[in-house]
Amino acid sequence: MPLETTPELWNASPFLYLTTKGLRLLSGYGISLSTLPDPLVNRKALIIEDDAVSRHLLKTTLAKEGWEVIEAIDGQTGLDLMEEHRAAVVICDLHIPVLNGFHVCRRIRENPQFAKTRIIVTTISRYTGDNRTALDSGADAYLTKPVNIPALLSLLPDSPGHEPNREFRSRMVTRSPFASQSTMVKFWGVRGSIPVPGPTTVRYGGNTTCIEVRVGEDLFIVDAGTGIRGLGQDIMKNKRSEPLEINLFITHTHWDHIQGLPFFTPAYVTPNQVNIYGFSGAVQSLRHTVLEQMKSVYFPVNPSDLAIVSFHELKQTHFVIGDAKIRTFFTNHPGICIAYRFETPRGDIVCLADHEVNETQYRHTKGTSEDDLLYAREQDRKIEEFARGADILIADAQFDATEYPGRVGWGHSCIDDIVKFAHRAEVGRLVFTHHAPEHSDDKLDSMLLNARKLAEEMGSTLTIDAAVEGAAYVLEKGE
């Protein structure tokens, strides 16, 4: 879908994008609307936003302009309210629970009754790919946070006067008599982007992301990069006679986080059951994306050969499986990407998947204002609270400080930022991961040494390790 912008617009609001659906750029602040054809017939505005502060700001702003405001804190509720109220304008955040903003846009556009509804996406994401996907999904405009109020008001239409909400039910596993045993985390894949086996990656490992978490007898796996192949072999070698139940959590469906699943042996052995959890992606469902790679054009084994594999598209941000309380948080990465926190009787583990520290990204982005930086810091504070006090924080630190400026907007952090993040969040141990393919063992040795030196200079008690394939950590903190 073509975009229409001018240098004046770029200077006024660097991350405002407009489609050509009746919108024109004029003088003054830099943007305004031409007369719209087929004016809408009401002044109802639907705000879909899970952040209370942002929602209040939008509601107050629209109410002052004479709009009747309806509010929703998740995507599905927003769609339900849209069916009821038929709002003239929808202002929707991309990273909302139950049903993300991309899917909300598509669902609204699929209904011919809402053909004239204006959809304005608001988001912290400054990734060009997310902008393109949102517009392709049916959004009319894309505003980055903190929202520029004059820009927002100029996008409101000048006019007068689905499926049922299905709550996700957590699968409750019967409590094991061994549930009070230690919590363990083990690394099976530590690389980002692409596997890199070879003589320069022997010590840290060359497989892409896969992390094993054991809570008593319950098995949780985070991501299915190529490392899951070795994990599957280990599971089968040590399995007991009874069927296995395996919980696989996908942070996001980028290739390096799902490419190993077709090689995960336990998934082919009946009557094992593999439960795959994750949020719906920006474009396709979790199931569709994961199984797409097993089509005959890509892979010789058909998905029908899998044993019992069930997909659970998450609708809630927290739930319970066995003795583990699991919470989720959207990270700053292109598309939909999730961090997981496993709260267990013996300690807490946070897996901070692909993530770019917001303030650092904003500081390296042309045109960023002080208000933008304040907003970015607030977003960083929220995810720091999500990780607060964790015994182990596993975090993406793909670059060092010299590499990062040339990779701004890739959705990954530099090691210095992650050390500071972990220190502020008061975690016990930081294990940095998602190592860049070009980083040799010697390079990672150097990054680890510098990270520990930085922590020492900060007066931090933080313990820092680089993720190593085969390395395991056991938590034995008392309940």
N, C-alpha and C positions, 0 to 999 in steps of 0.2 A: 504494500500500500504506500503510495508516494506521500512524502511529507512536505510541508510548506513552511519555510523559516526565512528570516532575514537577519543580517548582522545586528540590526537594532534589537530584535527579539533575543538574540544570543547574548548581547551585553546586558539586557535587563534581567534575564532569567535563563542561565546557561543550560538548564536541564528541563526546559519546557518544550514539549513536542506537540504539534498539532497536525491533524489530518486535514484534508482539503474538503471535508464535508461542510461546505457553507461557511467556513471560517476565513477571515481575512485579517491581515496585519495593518494597523493604521498608526497614526502618530500618537503623541502623548506619552503614556507609560510604555508604549511599545507594542501593545496588543489590544484588540477589541474585536467585536463580532459584527459582521454585516447582518442585514436583516435575514432571518432564517426562513426558508420556505416551509410551508405547512406547520405553522406555530403549534406548540403543544398546548394542551387545554387545561393544565392545572399548574399549581405552584407548590407541589409536593416534592420534597427532596429526601432521598434515602441515603443515610450515611452508614457505611459498613466499615467499622474500624474497631479493633479490640483494644487500642490504647486509649485510656479514659481521658487523658489530657488533650490529645489530638482531637478526639471526638467532641469534647466540650468546646474547643476552639472553633471547630467547623460548625457545630450547632449554633453557637452564639452568633457567629458571622452571618450565617444564612437567615437566622431568625430576624436579625436587624434589617435584612433586605426583604422581609415580608414573606419568607418561605415557611411552609409548614414542614417541620423536620421530623422524620422517622428514623430511629436508630437501631442498629444491629451490631452485635459484637463478633459474629462469625458469618461465613459465607452462606451457609444453608438457611439460617434464620433470615438473612438479607433477602434471599430468593423468595422465601415464604412471604415476607412482608411486601416484596415487590408484587407478588400475585394479588395480595389483598389491597394494596394502596395504589398501584400503577403510577409510581412516581415519575415526574417529568425529567428529573436528573438523579443520577446515582453517583455518589462519591465513594469510591471503594479502595481500600488499601490492598496491596498485593499479598502481603504476608499475614493472612488471617486464618484462624483455625477452622476446622470442619470441612470447608471448601475454599480453596485459595482464590485470590482475586482474578487470576487468569480464567479459571473455570466459571466464576461468576459472570465475567464478561461474555463468555461463549454461551452460557445458558440464557442470558438475557437476549442476546442476539438471535438465538434459535427461535424465540417466540415472536411471531409477526406482530402481535399486539403491542410490542415494545419497540417497534422499528424507529420511532421518533424520539425515544428516550436518549438523553445525553449521558454518556458514561465518562466520568473523569477518574482516572486512576491516580492515587497518591501513594508514594513509596519512598523508602530510604534508598532504594537501589538506583545507582547511577550507571548501571551496565547497559550498554547499547543493545545487547541481545534481549534483555528484559523489556526495554522500550519497544523494540520491534515485535516481540511476542505479544505484548499487551495490545498494541494497535492491531495486529493481525487477529487477535482474539475478539476484537470488536470495540475496544476503547476509542473514544474520540480525542482524548487528550491525556498526557502523561506528565504529572507534576511531582518533582522530588521534594522530600521533606527537608527542612521545615517549609511548609507550604507558603508560597508567596500569595498573600491574600488578594492584592489587586489583580494578580494574574488569574486566581481562581474566580473572582467575581466576574472578570471579563469573559469567562467561559460559560457562565450560566445562561441558559436560554432566556431570551426576552419574550415572555409569553404571559397572557393573562391567566386573571383568576385561577407444575414442578413436582418435584418429588417431596413426600413427607419428610419431616426432620427425623432422621434415624440416628438415635444416640448410639455411639459405639459402646458395646458392652465388653469389658475386659474379660479375657479368658482366665478364669481362676484355676490355677493348678493346685491340686491337693497338696497340702503341706507335708513335706517329707520328714521322716524322723531324723534325717541328717541336716535339716535346714539350718541348724545353729553352727554348722561347720564354717570354716573360713571362706571369705570371698576371694576369688582369684581372677586376675586379668593376665592374658598372654597374647603376645603379638605374633601374627602369622604373615602379615604383609604390611610394609611400612612406607612404600613408595607412592608418589603421586604421578598422575599422567599416564605412565606406561611402564611395564616391567622392564628392568635392566639387569639381567643376570650377567655375570662376568667377573674377571679378576679384580676389578676396582670396587666391587660392591659386595665382596664376600663376607666381610665382618658385620655389616649392618643389614644386608639382605637386599634383594632386588625385586621382590613381589609387591604388587599393589595392595591397597588397604584391606586388611581383615584383622579383627580383634576378637578374641574369645573372652567372655566373662562367665565365670561360674559362681553361682550363689547357691550354696548347698549342692543339691543334685540337679538344679535347674541350669540349663545351658542357654546362654545368650550369645549371639554373634553379631558384631557390628560391621556391616559391609561385606560384600562378596567379591572383592578384587581377586587377583590370581592367587593370593595367599590362602584362600579358602580351600584350594585343592589339597594342600598339605594338611590342613586342619581336618578335612574329611577323611583322609587316609588314617590320621591318628585316631579319630573317633571310631572308625570301623575296626581298627586293630585292638582297641581297648574296650569295645562295647560288650555289654552283658547280653544275656539271652533275650530279655524283654525288648519290645520295640522302643525306639528312641523318639523323643519329642524335642524338637530343636526350634528355637526362636531366633529368627534372623531379622535384624533391624537394618533397614537401608537408610542411610543419611540422605542420599540423592542418587539419581540414576545416571550420572555421568559415567562414561565407559569404564574408567579405572575403579569404580566402586561396585560394578555388577558383572564384570567380564569373566569372573571365575566361577559363577554359579553353575554353568553347564558342566563343569568338571567336579562338582561336589558330589562324591560318591553316595553319601547317605540319602540323598534326595531320590535315588533310583531304587532303593532297597525297600520293598514292602515288608511289613506294615509300618515302617517309619513315617513320622509326620513332621513336615517342615512348615512352620508358620512364618510367613514373611510379612513384616510390618513396615509401614512407611506412609508418608503423605503422598497424595496424588501429585504428579509432576505438573510443570507449567503447561504442557501440551497434551500429554496422554496420561492414562491411568497408570498406577504402579504396576499392575499385572501386565498390561499391554507392553509397556516399555521393557520390563524384565524378560518377558517371554519372546519378544520380538527378535532378540539375538539368537534364538534357537530355531528360527524358520529355516527351511531346507536350503535356502540360498546362502545362508551363513554357517549352518551347523548340520552335521549328518544325523543327529539324534533328535527325534521329535519330542516336543513337550509332553505328549501323551504317554511317553515312556517313564515319566517321573512317577514316583510313589505318591503318597498323599501330600500335596503341596497346597496350602491355602493362603490366600492373600487377604490382608487386613489393612485397608486404607484407613489410617487413623483419623478420627473425628474429634478426639479430645487431646489436650496437651499433657494429660497425666492419667495414669492408670496403674493397675497392680497385676503382676504375674507372680504367683508363689510368694516368696519372701522379699521380692524386689518391688519397690515403688519406682516407677519410671516416669520421668518428666521430659518434656521436649521444649526446644526453643529454636526459632528460625535464625539462621546465621546469615551473614552478609556475603552472599555468593550468587553468581548468576543462576536464575531459575529458583527452584524450591529446594532448600538444603536445611537439614535439621541436625541440631545437637541433641544428644541423649544424656540424661543423668540417671544413673542407677543408684538408688538409695537402698542400702542393704543393712542387715543387723550388725555387720562387721565393718562398715565404712561405706563411703560414697565414691563413685567413679563417674567422671564427666568426660564424655567423648565429644570434643568440640571439632566437628568435621570441618571441611573446607570453609575458611572464614577469613575475611579481610577486616582488620581493625578499622572501624568507621572513621575515627578522627584522623588517622594517618592517611587514609584514602582521600578524605576531604582536603587535607593540607596540601596534597600533591595534585589537586585538581584545579585547573584554571577557573577563576571567577568565583571561588568559594568565599562567602562573606563570614563575618564573625558570628552572625546568627546561625549560619550553616554549621559552623564548628561547635557552637553550643549545643545544637541539636544532635550532632554526631557524638559528642561526649555523653549526652544523656542516653543514647542508644547503647554505647559501650558500657555505661554503668548498669544498664538492665541485664546485659549478658554476663557482666561480672557478678551480679547478684545471683544469677542462675547458677554460676560455678562456685559461689562463695563457700569456703570451708571444705571443699572436696578433699578427700584424702589423696586422690590421684586425678590430675587433669591431663588428658591426652589431647594435644592441641596441634593444629596445623601451623607449621612454621617453615614454609617451603623455601624462603629466601633469607639471605643475610641483608644487613642494612645497605650494603653497596649495590646489591642486585635489585632491591625493591623499587627504586625510583623508575627503572625502566620497565616495570611490570605492574604499574598501578592499574587497578581495575580488572586484574585477572582473578580476583576473588580469593587471594591467599595472603598470609601475613609474613612479616619478617620476624626473625627470632628475637630481636630486641623488644619489639612490641609485645610479643607473647610473654616474655619474661616479666615485663612491667605489668601486663594484664594479670598474670598468675600471682604476682606479689600483691597487687591491689585486692584481688579476690581472696587472699589469705588461704591459698590451697597448700596442702602439705608437700606434694611432689608434682613437678611438671615433667611430663614425658613428651617431647616435641617429635612430631611425625610428619607424614606426607612429604618425605624427602624428595627434592627435585631430581629428575632422572640423571642430570649431568653432575650431581654431587657425588664425588667419590668418597670412600671411607675416610681418606685423609681430610677431605673438606669437612665432613661431618665431625671429625675429631676437633677441628679448628672451631667450628660453630659451637660445639659443646663447651669447649674451653672458654670461649668469649662470653657465652651465656652465663656460665658460673661466675666469671669475673664480674660481669655486670651486676648479678645478684649480690655479690659480696660488696661491691661499691655502694649499692643501695641499702646495705645493712639488713638484707633480707635473710631469713632462715630457710628459704625455699630450697628444696632439693631438686636438682635438675638432671635429667637423663635424656639421651637421644634414643628413640625407639629402635630396638634391635629385634630382628626376627628370632623367635625362640625364647626371648626374655619373658619372664613371668614375675608377677608381683602378687604377694599374698597379704590380705588385710585381716588382722586378728584383733582389731579394736573391740573391746567389750560392748555389749548392748547398753 
